[in-house]
Amino acid sequence: MEIAYSKQAIKFLKKQDVPTRKRIITAIENLPYGDVVKLQNRSGYRLRVGDYRVIFDKDGNVVLVEKIDNRGQVYKD
């Protein structure tokens, strides 16, 4: 499975400390395992990693990580 990160996701990961960054990346690499839920009223899926949420979409063998943010901020557009 190939994983592609959006510009926002890379920027968010760079701001985090090393243990948090490793935890989020490990959770993304272990997809489809983990706390994954299909989003309502929009396309894509949500992966929960502690207080962080990863919004991603699947296209065949490619997982596009669209957004990573804190729990309360990730759903705001």
PDB file of N, CA, C, O and CB in Angstrom:
ATOM      1  N   MET A   1       0.842  -1.177   0.000  1.00  0.00           N
ATOM      2  CA  MET A   1       0.000   0.000   0.000  1.00  0.00           C
ATOM      3  C   MET A   1       0.890   1.245   0.000  1.00  0.00           C
ATOM      4  O   MET A   1       1.855   1.339   0.759  1.00  0.00           O
ATOM      5  CB  MET A   1      -0.960  -0.004   1.222  1.00  0.00           C
ATOM      6  N   GLU A   2       0.548   2.183  -0.858  1.00  0.00           N
ATOM      7  CA  GLU A   2       1.301   3.429  -0.966  1.00  0.00           C
ATOM      8  C   GLU A   2       0.582   4.517  -0.172  1.00  0.00           C
ATOM      9  O   GLU A   2      -0.646   4.600  -0.196  1.00  0.00           O
ATOM     10  CB  GLU A   2       1.472   3.851  -2.457  1.00  0.00           C
ATOM     11  N   ILE A   3       1.346   5.348   0.527  1.00  0.00           N
ATOM     12  CA  ILE A   3       0.772   6.419   1.341  1.00  0.00           C
ATOM     13  C   ILE A   3       1.265   7.758   0.799  1.00  0.00           C
ATOM     14  O   ILE A   3       2.468   7.979   0.661  1.00  0.00           O
ATOM     15  CB  ILE A   3       1.152   6.250   2.852  1.00  0.00           C
ATOM     16  N   ALA A   4       0.317   8.650   0.494  1.00  0.00           N
ATOM     17  CA  ALA A   4       0.656   9.992   0.012  1.00  0.00           C
ATOM     18  C   ALA A   4       0.141  11.008   1.028  1.00  0.00           C
ATOM     19  O   ALA A   4      -0.990  10.903   1.504  1.00  0.00           O
ATOM     20  CB  ALA A   4       0.048  10.261  -1.414  1.00  0.00           C
ATOM     21  N   TYR A   5       0.979  11.991   1.356  1.00  0.00           N
ATOM     22  CA  TYR A   5       0.626  13.006   2.346  1.00  0.00           C
ATOM     23  C   TYR A   5       0.363  14.340   1.661  1.00  0.00           C
ATOM     24  O   TYR A   5       1.073  14.721   0.730  1.00  0.00           O
ATOM     25  CB  TYR A   5       1.743  13.153   3.398  1.00  0.00           C
ATOM     26  N   SER A   6      -0.660  15.045   2.128  1.00  0.00           N
ATOM     27  CA  SER A   6      -0.914  16.397   1.623  1.00  0.00           C
ATOM     28  C   SER A   6       0.089  17.351   2.241  1.00  0.00           C
ATOM     29  O   SER A   6       0.795  17.005   3.188  1.00  0.00           O
ATOM     30  CB  SER A   6      -2.369  16.853   1.933  1.00  0.00           C
ATOM     31  N   LYS A   7       0.145  18.558   1.693  1.00  0.00           N
ATOM     32  CA  LYS A   7       1.058  19.575   2.201  1.00  0.00           C
ATOM     33  C   LYS A   7       0.739  19.916   3.663  1.00  0.00           C
ATOM     34  O   LYS A   7       1.647  20.098   4.474  1.00  0.00           O
ATOM     35  CB  LYS A   7       0.982  20.841   1.328  1.00  0.00           C
ATOM     36  N   GLN A   8      -0.560  20.000   3.993  1.00  0.00           N
ATOM     37  CA  GLN A   8      -0.973  20.321   5.359  1.00  0.00           C
ATOM     38  C   GLN A   8      -0.554  19.224   6.326  1.00  0.00           C
ATOM     39  O   GLN A   8      -0.114  19.519   7.437  1.00  0.00           O
ATOM     40  CB  GLN A   8      -2.489  20.529   5.427  1.00  0.00           C
ATOM     41  N   ALA A   9      -0.681  17.961   5.923  1.00  0.00           N
ATOM     42  CA  ALA A   9      -0.329  16.845   6.795  1.00  0.00           C
ATOM     43  C   ALA A   9       1.166  16.837   7.101  1.00  0.00           C
ATOM     44  O   ALA A   9       1.561  16.600   8.242  1.00  0.00           O
ATOM     45  CB  ALA A   9      -0.743  15.518   6.154  1.00  0.00           C
ATOM     46  N   ILE A  10       1.988  17.091   6.106  1.00  0.00           N
ATOM     47  CA  ILE A  10       3.442  17.128   6.308  1.00  0.00           C
ATOM     48  C   ILE A  10       3.808  18.291   7.234  1.00  0.00           C
ATOM     49  O   ILE A  10       4.648  18.140   8.121  1.00  0.00           O
ATOM     50  CB  ILE A  10       4.189  17.262   4.944  1.00  0.00           C
ATOM     51  N   LYS A  11       3.186  19.432   7.030  1.00  0.00           N
ATOM     52  CA  LYS A  11       3.456  20.604   7.856  1.00  0.00           C
ATOM     53  C   LYS A  11       3.090  20.336   9.316  1.00  0.00           C
ATOM     54  O   LYS A  11       3.832  20.713  10.224  1.00  0.00           O
ATOM     55  CB  LYS A  11       2.680  21.820   7.329  1.00  0.00           C
ATOM     56  N   PHE A  12       1.937  19.680   9.543  1.00  0.00           N
ATOM     57  CA  PHE A  12       1.518  19.369  10.905  1.00  0.00           C
ATOM     58  C   PHE A  12       2.482  18.395  11.569  1.00  0.00           C
ATOM     59  O   PHE A  12       2.837  18.568  12.735  1.00  0.00           O
ATOM     60  CB  PHE A  12       0.106  18.791  10.907  1.00  0.00           C
ATOM     61  N   LEU A  13       2.906  17.371  10.833  1.00  0.00           N
ATOM     62  CA  LEU A  13       3.825  16.386  11.404  1.00  0.00           C
ATOM     63  C   LEU A  13       5.171  17.016  11.772  1.00  0.00           C
ATOM     64  O   LEU A  13       5.763  16.653  12.789  1.00  0.00           O
ATOM     65  CB  LEU A  13       4.041  15.235  10.419  1.00  0.00           C
ATOM     66  N   LYS A  14       5.654  17.943  10.967  1.00  0.00           N
ATOM     67  CA  LYS A  14       6.935  18.589  11.256  1.00  0.00           C
ATOM     68  C   LYS A  14       6.887  19.415  12.540  1.00  0.00           C
ATOM     69  O   LYS A  14       7.914  19.591  13.195  1.00  0.00           O
ATOM     70  CB  LYS A  14       7.343  19.475  10.092  1.00  0.00           C
ATOM     71  N   LYS A  15       5.709  19.923  12.907  1.00  0.00           N
ATOM     72  CA  LYS A  15       5.566  20.744  14.105  1.00  0.00           C
ATOM     73  C   LYS A  15       5.555  19.901  15.389  1.00  0.00           C
ATOM     74  O   LYS A  15       5.806  20.423  16.476  1.00  0.00           O
ATOM     75  CB  LYS A  15       4.289  21.566  14.015  1.00  0.00           C
ATOM     76  N   GLN A  16       5.268  18.611  15.265  1.00  0.00           N
ATOM     77  CA  GLN A  16       5.117  17.766  16.446  1.00  0.00           C
ATOM     78  C   GLN A  16       6.467  17.293  16.979  1.00  0.00           C
ATOM     79  O   GLN A  16       7.462  17.273  16.254  1.00  0.00           O
ATOM     80  CB  GLN A  16       4.237  16.564  16.122  1.00  0.00           C
ATOM     81  N   ASP A  17       6.487  16.908  18.273  1.00  0.00           N
ATOM     82  CA  ASP A  17       7.710  16.338  18.823  1.00  0.00           C
ATOM     83  C   ASP A  17       7.888  14.924  18.277  1.00  0.00           C
ATOM     84  O   ASP A  17       6.949  14.340  17.736  1.00  0.00           O
ATOM     85  CB  ASP A  17       7.674  16.333  20.378  1.00  0.00           C
ATOM     86  N   VAL A  18       9.084  14.379  18.420  1.00  0.00           N
ATOM     87  CA  VAL A  18       9.435  13.107  17.774  1.00  0.00           C
ATOM     88  C   VAL A  18       8.542  11.943  18.216  1.00  0.00           C
ATOM     89  O   VAL A  18       8.084  11.197  17.351  1.00  0.00           O
ATOM     90  CB  VAL A  18      10.883  12.767  18.068  1.00  0.00           C
ATOM     91  N   PRO A  19       8.266  11.743  19.521  1.00  0.00           N
ATOM     92  CA  PRO A  19       7.403  10.609  19.902  1.00  0.00           C
ATOM     93  C   PRO A  19       5.995  10.697  19.314  1.00  0.00           C
ATOM     94  O   PRO A  19       5.432   9.690  18.885  1.00  0.00           O
ATOM     95  CB  PRO A  19       7.304  10.525  21.412  1.00  0.00           C
ATOM     96  N   THR A  20       5.428  11.911  19.295  1.00  0.00           N
ATOM     97  CA  THR A  20       4.086  12.093  18.729  1.00  0.00           C
ATOM     98  C   THR A  20       4.098  11.827  17.231  1.00  0.00           C
ATOM     99  O   THR A  20       3.201  11.167  16.705  1.00  0.00           O
ATOM    100  CB  THR A  20       3.564  13.516  19.011  1.00  0.00           C
ATOM    101  N   ARG A  21       5.111  12.339  16.546  1.00  0.00           N
ATOM    102  CA  ARG A  21       5.238  12.142  15.108  1.00  0.00           C
ATOM    103  C   ARG A  21       5.336  10.647  14.782  1.00  0.00           C
ATOM    104  O   ARG A  21       4.669  10.163  13.868  1.00  0.00           O
ATOM    105  CB  ARG A  21       6.471  12.896  14.567  1.00  0.00           C
ATOM    106  N   LYS A  22       6.163   9.929  15.527  1.00  0.00           N
ATOM    107  CA  LYS A  22       6.329   8.484  15.291  1.00  0.00           C
ATOM    108  C   LYS A  22       5.027   7.736  15.531  1.00  0.00           C
ATOM    109  O   LYS A  22       4.688   6.817  14.786  1.00  0.00           O
ATOM    110  CB  LYS A  22       7.431   7.913  16.197  1.00  0.00           C
ATOM    111  N   ARG A  23       4.286   8.136  16.587  1.00  0.00           N
ATOM    112  CA  ARG A  23       3.030   7.463  16.906  1.00  0.00           C
ATOM    113  C   ARG A  23       2.007   7.649  15.792  1.00  0.00           C
ATOM    114  O   ARG A  23       1.309   6.704  15.423  1.00  0.00           O
ATOM    115  CB  ARG A  23       2.466   7.986  18.228  1.00  0.00           C
ATOM    116  N   ILE A  24       1.916   8.865  15.253  1.00  0.00           N
ATOM    117  CA  ILE A  24       0.953   9.140  14.179  1.00  0.00           C
ATOM    118  C   ILE A  24       1.357   8.405  12.901  1.00  0.00           C
ATOM    119  O   ILE A  24       0.509   7.798  12.247  1.00  0.00           O
ATOM    120  CB  ILE A  24       0.853  10.665  13.913  1.00  0.00           C
ATOM    121  N   ILE A  25       2.633   8.452  12.539  1.00  0.00           N
ATOM    122  CA  ILE A  25       3.096   7.786  11.312  1.00  0.00           C
ATOM    123  C   ILE A  25       2.920   6.277  11.417  1.00  0.00           C
ATOM    124  O   ILE A  25       2.524   5.634  10.445  1.00  0.00           O
ATOM    125  CB  ILE A  25       4.575   8.126  11.035  1.00  0.00           C
ATOM    126  N   THR A  26       3.208   5.701  12.587  1.00  0.00           N
ATOM    127  CA  THR A  26       3.022   4.262  12.783  1.00  0.00           C
ATOM    128  C   THR A  26       1.554   3.881  12.616  1.00  0.00           C
ATOM    129  O   THR A  26       1.246   2.863  11.996  1.00  0.00           O
ATOM    130  CB  THR A  26       3.525   3.837  14.174  1.00  0.00           C
ATOM    131  N   ALA A  27       0.645   4.692  13.166  1.00  0.00           N
ATOM    132  CA  ALA A  27      -0.786   4.411  13.034  1.00  0.00           C
ATOM    133  C   ALA A  27      -1.222   4.477  11.573  1.00  0.00           C
ATOM    134  O   ALA A  27      -2.041   3.670  11.134  1.00  0.00           O
ATOM    135  CB  ALA A  27      -1.607   5.399  13.875  1.00  0.00           C
ATOM    136  N   ILE A  28      -0.678   5.436  10.816  1.00  0.00           N
ATOM    137  CA  ILE A  28      -1.033   5.561   9.395  1.00  0.00           C
ATOM    138  C   ILE A  28      -0.495   4.360   8.614  1.00  0.00           C
ATOM    139  O   ILE A  28      -1.184   3.833   7.740  1.00  0.00           O
ATOM    140  CB  ILE A  28      -0.473   6.889   8.800  1.00  0.00           C
ATOM    141  N   GLU A  29       0.720   3.927   8.921  1.00  0.00           N
ATOM    142  CA  GLU A  29       1.310   2.784   8.214  1.00  0.00           C
ATOM    143  C   GLU A  29       0.584   1.476   8.528  1.00  0.00           C
ATOM    144  O   GLU A  29       0.648   0.534   7.737  1.00  0.00           O
ATOM    145  CB  GLU A  29       2.785   2.652   8.575  1.00  0.00           C
ATOM    146  N   ASN A  30      -0.108   1.401   9.673  1.00  0.00           N
ATOM    147  CA  ASN A  30      -0.828   0.186  10.051  1.00  0.00           C
ATOM    148  C   ASN A  30      -2.257   0.145   9.521  1.00  0.00           C
ATOM    149  O   ASN A  30      -3.013  -0.766   9.856  1.00  0.00           O
ATOM    150  CB  ASN A  30      -0.848   0.056  11.547  1.00  0.00           C
ATOM    151  N   LEU A  31      -2.637   1.122   8.696  1.00  0.00           N
ATOM    152  CA  LEU A  31      -3.978   1.080   8.094  1.00  0.00           C
ATOM    153  C   LEU A  31      -4.142  -0.204   7.301  1.00  0.00           C
ATOM    154  O   LEU A  31      -3.165  -0.641   6.693  1.00  0.00           O
ATOM    155  CB  LEU A  31      -4.221   2.314   7.182  1.00  0.00           C
ATOM    156  N   PRO A  32      -5.283  -0.827   7.263  1.00  0.00           N
ATOM    157  CA  PRO A  32      -6.604  -0.401   7.718  1.00  0.00           C
ATOM    158  C   PRO A  32      -6.895  -0.741   9.180  1.00  0.00           C
ATOM    159  O   PRO A  32      -8.038  -0.604   9.618  1.00  0.00           O
ATOM    160  CB  PRO A  32      -7.651  -1.024   6.852  1.00  0.00           C
ATOM    161  N   TYR A  33      -5.908  -1.175   9.936  1.00  0.00           N
ATOM    162  CA  TYR A  33      -6.130  -1.477  11.348  1.00  0.00           C
ATOM    163  C   TYR A  33      -6.108  -0.201  12.157  1.00  0.00           C
ATOM    164  O   TYR A  33      -5.442   0.765  11.787  1.00  0.00           O
ATOM    165  CB  TYR A  33      -5.075  -2.461  11.874  1.00  0.00           C
ATOM    166  N   GLY A  34      -6.831  -0.195  13.253  1.00  0.00           N
ATOM    167  CA  GLY A  34      -6.916   0.986  14.095  1.00  0.00           C
ATOM    168  C   GLY A  34      -8.353   1.450  14.189  1.00  0.00           C
ATOM    169  O   GLY A  34      -9.260   0.785  13.689  1.00  0.00           O
ATOM    170  N   ASP A  35      -8.560   2.572  14.819  1.00  0.00           N
ATOM    171  CA  ASP A  35      -9.899   3.129  15.015  1.00  0.00           C
ATOM    172  C   ASP A  35     -10.272   3.963  13.791  1.00  0.00           C
ATOM    173  O   ASP A  35     -10.089   5.180  13.775  1.00  0.00           O
ATOM    174  CB  ASP A  35      -9.966   3.993  16.319  1.00  0.00           C
ATOM    175  N   VAL A  36     -10.802   3.283  12.758  1.00  0.00           N
ATOM    176  CA  VAL A  36     -11.142   3.931  11.493  1.00  0.00           C
ATOM    177  C   VAL A  36     -12.659   3.972  11.344  1.00  0.00           C
ATOM    178  O   VAL A  36     -13.340   2.963  11.525  1.00  0.00           O
ATOM    179  CB  VAL A  36     -10.488   3.188  10.290  1.00  0.00           C
ATOM    180  N   VAL A  37     -13.178   5.155  11.010  1.00  0.00           N
ATOM    181  CA  VAL A  37     -14.615   5.328  10.819  1.00  0.00           C
ATOM    182  C   VAL A  37     -14.831   6.117   9.533  1.00  0.00           C
ATOM    183  O   VAL A  37     -14.104   7.072   9.260  1.00  0.00           O
ATOM    184  CB  VAL A  37     -15.274   6.052  12.046  1.00  0.00           C
ATOM    185  N   LYS A  38     -15.830   5.721   8.739  1.00  0.00           N
ATOM    186  CA  LYS A  38     -16.183   6.467   7.536  1.00  0.00           C
ATOM    187  C   LYS A  38     -16.857   7.758   7.949  1.00  0.00           C
ATOM    188  O   LYS A  38     -17.720   7.757   8.827  1.00  0.00           O
ATOM    189  CB  LYS A  38     -17.105   5.635   6.601  1.00  0.00           C
ATOM    190  N   LEU A  39     -16.468   8.871   7.321  1.00  0.00           N
ATOM    191  CA  LEU A  39     -17.029  10.177   7.668  1.00  0.00           C
ATOM    192  C   LEU A  39     -18.446  10.317   7.129  1.00  0.00           C
ATOM    193  O   LEU A  39     -18.777   9.788   6.068  1.00  0.00           O
ATOM    194  CB  LEU A  39     -16.144  11.306   7.125  1.00  0.00           C
ATOM    195  N   GLN A  40     -19.271  11.033   7.870  1.00  0.00           N
ATOM    196  CA  GLN A  40     -20.628  11.322   7.422  1.00  0.00           C
ATOM    197  C   GLN A  40     -20.643  12.689   6.761  1.00  0.00           C
ATOM    198  O   GLN A  40     -19.884  13.578   7.148  1.00  0.00           O
ATOM    199  CB  GLN A  40     -21.635  11.266   8.605  1.00  0.00           C
ATOM    200  N   ASN A  41     -21.496  12.859   5.772  1.00  0.00           N
ATOM    201  CA  ASN A  41     -21.707  14.131   5.067  1.00  0.00           C
ATOM    202  C   ASN A  41     -20.496  14.609   4.278  1.00  0.00           C
ATOM    203  O   ASN A  41     -20.472  15.760   3.842  1.00  0.00           O
ATOM    204  CB  ASN A  41     -22.094  15.190   6.051  1.00  0.00           C
ATOM    205  N   ARG A  42     -19.504  13.774   4.084  1.00  0.00           N
ATOM    206  CA  ARG A  42     -18.358  14.091   3.228  1.00  0.00           C
ATOM    207  C   ARG A  42     -17.619  12.802   2.924  1.00  0.00           C
ATOM    208  O   ARG A  42     -17.838  11.787   3.585  1.00  0.00           O
ATOM    209  CB  ARG A  42     -17.409  15.133   3.903  1.00  0.00           C
ATOM    210  N   SER A  43     -16.759  12.836   1.944  1.00  0.00           N
ATOM    211  CA  SER A  43     -16.048  11.622   1.570  1.00  0.00           C
ATOM    212  C   SER A  43     -14.825  11.444   2.452  1.00  0.00           C
ATOM    213  O   SER A  43     -14.288  12.415   2.986  1.00  0.00           O
ATOM    214  CB  SER A  43     -15.643  11.661   0.088  1.00  0.00           C
ATOM    215  N   GLY A  44     -14.393  10.219   2.601  1.00  0.00           N
ATOM    216  CA  GLY A  44     -13.176   9.938   3.333  1.00  0.00           C
ATOM    217  C   GLY A  44     -13.411   9.187   4.622  1.00  0.00           C
ATOM    218  O   GLY A  44     -14.533   8.803   4.953  1.00  0.00           O
ATOM    219  N   TYR A  45     -12.324   8.988   5.338  1.00  0.00           N
ATOM    220  CA  TYR A  45     -12.333   8.227   6.585  1.00  0.00           C
ATOM    221  C   TYR A  45     -11.556   8.991   7.644  1.00  0.00           C
ATOM    222  O   TYR A  45     -10.775   9.892   7.339  1.00  0.00           O
ATOM    223  CB  TYR A  45     -11.734   6.813   6.381  1.00  0.00           C
ATOM    224  N   ARG A  46     -11.788   8.609   8.901  1.00  0.00           N
ATOM    225  CA  ARG A  46     -11.118   9.226  10.028  1.00  0.00           C
ATOM    226  C   ARG A  46     -10.372   8.148  10.808  1.00  0.00           C
ATOM    227  O   ARG A  46     -10.929   7.095  11.118  1.00  0.00           O
ATOM    228  CB  ARG A  46     -12.130   9.972  10.936  1.00  0.00           C
ATOM    229  N   LEU A  47      -9.113   8.418  11.119  1.00  0.00           N
ATOM    230  CA  LEU A  47      -8.303   7.545  11.961  1.00  0.00           C
ATOM    231  C   LEU A  47      -8.025   8.287  13.254  1.00  0.00           C
ATOM    232  O   LEU A  47      -7.543   9.420  13.234  1.00  0.00           O
ATOM    233  CB  LEU A  47      -6.970   7.121  11.248  1.00  0.00           C
ATOM    234  N   ARG A  48      -8.328   7.651  14.385  1.00  0.00           N
ATOM    235  CA  ARG A  48      -8.103   8.285  15.677  1.00  0.00           C
ATOM    236  C   ARG A  48      -6.767   7.820  16.241  1.00  0.00           C
ATOM    237  O   ARG A  48      -6.504   6.620  16.330  1.00  0.00           O
ATOM    238  CB  ARG A  48      -9.256   7.964  16.660  1.00  0.00           C
ATOM    239  N   VAL A  49      -5.921   8.783  16.624  1.00  0.00           N
ATOM    240  CA  VAL A  49      -4.631   8.498  17.243  1.00  0.00           C
ATOM    241  C   VAL A  49      -4.546   9.380  18.483  1.00  0.00           C
ATOM    242  O   VAL A  49      -4.039  10.499  18.411  1.00  0.00           O
ATOM    243  CB  VAL A  49      -3.419   8.761  16.248  1.00  0.00           C
ATOM    244  N   GLY A  50      -5.033   8.890  19.612  1.00  0.00           N
ATOM    245  CA  GLY A  50      -5.051   9.690  20.834  1.00  0.00           C
ATOM    246  C   GLY A  50      -5.926  10.916  20.655  1.00  0.00           C
ATOM    247  O   GLY A  50      -7.101  10.796  20.309  1.00  0.00           O
ATOM    248  N   ASP A  51      -5.358  12.108  20.891  1.00  0.00           N
ATOM    249  CA  ASP A  51      -6.104  13.356  20.727  1.00  0.00           C
ATOM    250  C   ASP A  51      -5.996  13.913  19.322  1.00  0.00           C
ATOM    251  O   ASP A  51      -6.446  15.029  19.062  1.00  0.00           O
ATOM    252  CB  ASP A  51      -5.618  14.386  21.715  1.00  0.00           C
ATOM    253  N   TYR A  52      -5.410  13.157  18.418  1.00  0.00           N
ATOM    254  CA  TYR A  52      -5.230  13.611  17.036  1.00  0.00           C
ATOM    255  C   TYR A  52      -6.142  12.823  16.115  1.00  0.00           C
ATOM    256  O   TYR A  52      -6.488  11.674  16.389  1.00  0.00           O
ATOM    257  CB  TYR A  52      -3.756  13.464  16.590  1.00  0.00           C
ATOM    258  N   ARG A  53      -6.528  13.469  15.004  1.00  0.00           N
ATOM    259  CA  ARG A  53      -7.356  12.817  13.998  1.00  0.00           C
ATOM    260  C   ARG A  53      -6.664  12.939  12.648  1.00  0.00           C
ATOM    261  O   ARG A  53      -6.112  13.984  12.304  1.00  0.00           O
ATOM    262  CB  ARG A  53      -8.784  13.437  13.953  1.00  0.00           C
ATOM    263  N   VAL A  54      -6.707  11.844  11.891  1.00  0.00           N
ATOM    264  CA  VAL A  54      -6.126  11.802  10.555  1.00  0.00           C
ATOM    265  C   VAL A  54      -7.281  11.590   9.580  1.00  0.00           C
ATOM    266  O   VAL A  54      -7.970  10.571   9.644  1.00  0.00           O
ATOM    267  CB  VAL A  54      -5.031  10.664  10.424  1.00  0.00           C
ATOM    268  N   ILE A  55      -7.492  12.536   8.689  1.00  0.00           N
ATOM    269  CA  ILE A  55      -8.523  12.422   7.660  1.00  0.00           C
ATOM    270  C   ILE A  55      -7.839  11.909   6.402  1.00  0.00           C
ATOM    271  O   ILE A  55      -6.877  12.509   5.922  1.00  0.00           O
ATOM    272  CB  ILE A  55      -9.256  13.800   7.403  1.00  0.00           C
ATOM    273  N   PHE A  56      -8.342  10.789   5.867  1.00  0.00           N
ATOM    274  CA  PHE A  56      -7.712  10.212   4.682  1.00  0.00           C
ATOM    275  C   PHE A  56      -8.772   9.625   3.770  1.00  0.00           C
ATOM    276  O   PHE A  56      -9.923   9.440   4.165  1.00  0.00           O
ATOM    277  CB  PHE A  56      -6.683   9.135   5.073  1.00  0.00           C
ATOM    278  N   ASP A  57      -8.363   9.335   2.544  1.00  0.00           N
ATOM    279  CA  ASP A  57      -9.242   8.707   1.565  1.00  0.00           C
ATOM    280  C   ASP A  57      -8.463   7.627   0.846  1.00  0.00           C
ATOM    281  O   ASP A  57      -7.249   7.732   0.675  1.00  0.00           O
ATOM    282  CB  ASP A  57      -9.809   9.747   0.560  1.00  0.00           C
ATOM    283  N   LYS A  58      -9.166   6.587   0.427  1.00  0.00           N
ATOM    284  CA  LYS A  58      -8.531   5.471  -0.273  1.00  0.00           C
ATOM    285  C   LYS A  58      -8.885   5.537  -1.748  1.00  0.00           C
ATOM    286  O   LYS A  58     -10.032   5.800  -2.110  1.00  0.00           O
ATOM    287  CB  LYS A  58      -8.965   4.111   0.332  1.00  0.00           C
ATOM    288  N   ASP A  59      -7.890   5.296  -2.600  1.00  0.00           N
ATOM    289  CA  ASP A  59      -8.115   5.217  -4.037  1.00  0.00           C
ATOM    290  C   ASP A  59      -7.332   4.020  -4.542  1.00  0.00           C
ATOM    291  O   ASP A  59      -6.167   4.143  -4.920  1.00  0.00           O
ATOM    292  CB  ASP A  59      -7.687   6.540  -4.772  1.00  0.00           C
ATOM    293  N   GLY A  60      -7.973   2.866  -4.546  1.00  0.00           N
ATOM    294  CA  GLY A  60      -7.297   1.643  -4.956  1.00  0.00           C
ATOM    295  C   GLY A  60      -6.236   1.258  -3.946  1.00  0.00           C
ATOM    296  O   GLY A  60      -6.551   0.953  -2.795  1.00  0.00           O
ATOM    297  N   ASN A  61      -4.987   1.271  -4.364  1.00  0.00           N
ATOM    298  CA  ASN A  61      -3.880   0.876  -3.493  1.00  0.00           C
ATOM    299  C   ASN A  61      -3.179   2.091  -2.876  1.00  0.00           C
ATOM    300  O   ASN A  61      -2.140   1.945  -2.231  1.00  0.00           O
ATOM    301  CB  ASN A  61      -2.871   0.037  -4.278  1.00  0.00           C
ATOM    302  N   VAL A  62      -3.745   3.293  -3.072  1.00  0.00           N
ATOM    303  CA  VAL A  62      -3.121   4.520  -2.569  1.00  0.00           C
ATOM    304  C   VAL A  62      -3.991   5.103  -1.451  1.00  0.00           C
ATOM    305  O   VAL A  62      -5.206   5.235  -1.599  1.00  0.00           O
ATOM    306  CB  VAL A  62      -2.925   5.565  -3.722  1.00  0.00           C
ATOM    307  N   VAL A  63      -3.351   5.446  -0.336  1.00  0.00           N
ATOM    308  CA  VAL A  63      -4.025   6.139   0.759  1.00  0.00           C
ATOM    309  C   VAL A  63      -3.530   7.578   0.754  1.00  0.00           C
ATOM    310  O   VAL A  63      -2.335   7.830   0.908  1.00  0.00           O
ATOM    311  CB  VAL A  63      -3.755   5.440   2.148  1.00  0.00           C
ATOM    312  N   LEU A  64      -4.453   8.525   0.577  1.00  0.00           N
ATOM    313  CA  LEU A  64      -4.100   9.944   0.580  1.00  0.00           C
ATOM    314  C   LEU A  64      -4.463  10.532   1.937  1.00  0.00           C
ATOM    315  O   LEU A  64      -5.640  10.639   2.278  1.00  0.00           O
ATOM    316  CB  LEU A  64      -4.824  10.712  -0.572  1.00  0.00           C
ATOM    317  N   VAL A  65      -3.456  10.910   2.704  1.00  0.00           N
ATOM    318  CA  VAL A  65      -3.670  11.559   3.998  1.00  0.00           C
ATOM    319  C   VAL A  65      -3.927  13.032   3.714  1.00  0.00           C
ATOM    320  O   VAL A  65      -3.016  13.769   3.336  1.00  0.00           O
ATOM    321  CB  VAL A  65      -2.435  11.361   4.973  1.00  0.00           C
ATOM    322  N   GLU A  66      -5.180  13.457   3.899  1.00  0.00           N
ATOM    323  CA  GLU A  66      -5.581  14.808   3.534  1.00  0.00           C
ATOM    324  C   GLU A  66      -5.292  15.818   4.635  1.00  0.00           C
ATOM    325  O   GLU A  66      -4.844  16.932   4.362  1.00  0.00           O
ATOM    326  CB  GLU A  66      -7.047  14.833   3.197  1.00  0.00           C
ATOM    327  N   LYS A  67      -5.553  15.418   5.899  1.00  0.00           N
ATOM    328  CA  LYS A  67      -5.432  16.384   6.982  1.00  0.00           C
ATOM    329  C   LYS A  67      -5.130  15.660   8.283  1.00  0.00           C
ATOM    330  O   LYS A  67      -5.683  14.595   8.554  1.00  0.00           O
ATOM    331  CB  LYS A  67      -6.716  17.225   7.115  1.00  0.00           C
ATOM    332  N   ILE A  68      -4.249  16.245   9.085  1.00  0.00           N
ATOM    333  CA  ILE A  68      -3.967  15.769  10.435  1.00  0.00           C
ATOM    334  C   ILE A  68      -4.086  16.981  11.338  1.00  0.00           C
ATOM    335  O   ILE A  68      -3.518  18.034  11.048  1.00  0.00           O
ATOM    336  CB  ILE A  68      -2.537  15.086  10.547  1.00  0.00           C
ATOM    337  N   ASP A  69      -4.828  16.838  12.439  1.00  0.00           N
ATOM    338  CA  ASP A  69      -4.973  17.966  13.350  1.00  0.00           C
ATOM    339  C   ASP A  69      -5.474  17.469  14.699  1.00  0.00           C
ATOM    340  O   ASP A  69      -5.740  16.281  14.880  1.00  0.00           O
ATOM    341  CB  ASP A  69      -5.936  19.028  12.767  1.00  0.00           C
ATOM    342  N   ASN A  70      -5.598  18.395  15.638  1.00  0.00           N
ATOM    343  CA  ASN A  70      -6.136  18.069  16.943  1.00  0.00           C
ATOM    344  C   ASN A  70      -7.603  17.709  16.822  1.00  0.00           C
ATOM    345  O   ASN A  70      -8.257  18.032  15.832  1.00  0.00           O
ATOM    346  CB  ASN A  70      -5.946  19.231  17.915  1.00  0.00           C
ATOM    347  N   ARG A  71      -8.102  17.045  17.827  1.00  0.00           N
ATOM    348  CA  ARG A  71      -9.451  16.494  17.818  1.00  0.00           C
ATOM    349  C   ARG A  71     -10.512  17.533  17.487  1.00  0.00           C
ATOM    350  O   ARG A  71     -11.392  17.258  16.671  1.00  0.00           O
ATOM    351  CB  ARG A  71      -9.756  15.873  19.148  1.00  0.00           C
ATOM    352  N   GLY A  72     -10.463  18.705  18.083  1.00  0.00           N
ATOM    353  CA  GLY A  72     -11.513  19.705  17.885  1.00  0.00           C
ATOM    354  C   GLY A  72     -11.371  20.507  16.604  1.00  0.00           C
ATOM    355  O   GLY A  72     -12.343  21.113  16.153  1.00  0.00           O
ATOM    356  N   GLN A  73     -10.200  20.528  16.013  1.00  0.00           N
ATOM    357  CA  GLN A  73      -9.942  21.393  14.877  1.00  0.00           C
ATOM    358  C   GLN A  73     -10.044  20.713  13.521  1.00  0.00           C
ATOM    359  O   GLN A  73     -10.235  21.385  12.508  1.00  0.00           O
ATOM    360  CB  GLN A  73      -8.606  21.982  15.017  1.00  0.00           C
ATOM    361  N   VAL A  74      -9.920  19.396  13.484  1.00  0.00           N
ATOM    362  CA  VAL A  74      -9.767  18.699  12.218  1.00  0.00           C
ATOM    363  C   VAL A  74     -11.002  18.751  11.328  1.00  0.00           C
ATOM    364  O   VAL A  74     -10.880  18.697  10.105  1.00  0.00           O
ATOM    365  CB  VAL A  74      -9.411  17.284  12.477  1.00  0.00           C
ATOM    366  N   TYR A  75     -12.187  18.855  11.921  1.00  0.00           N
ATOM    367  CA  TYR A  75     -13.409  18.811  11.128  1.00  0.00           C
ATOM    368  C   TYR A  75     -13.840  20.184  10.628  1.00  0.00           C
ATOM    369  O   TYR A  75     -14.764  20.277   9.820  1.00  0.00           O
ATOM    370  CB  TYR A  75     -14.519  18.199  11.937  1.00  0.00           C
ATOM    371  N   LYS A  76     -13.200  21.243  11.085  1.00  0.00           N
ATOM    372  CA  LYS A  76     -13.539  22.600  10.641  1.00  0.00           C
ATOM    373  C   LYS A  76     -12.909  22.873   9.294  1.00  0.00           C
ATOM    374  O   LYS A  76     -11.728  22.592   9.090  1.00  0.00           O
ATOM    375  CB  LYS A  76     -13.078  23.653  11.670  1.00  0.00           C
ATOM    376  N   ASP A  77     -13.679  23.416   8.379  1.00  0.00           N
ATOM    377  CA  ASP A  77     -13.161  23.722   7.026  1.00  0.00           C
ATOM    378  C   ASP A  77     -13.048  25.185   6.785  1.00  0.00           C
ATOM    379  O   ASP A  77     -12.632  25.602   5.704  1.00  0.00           O
ATOM    380  CB  ASP A  77     -14.039  23.122   5.968  1.00  0.00           C
TER     381      ASP A  77
END
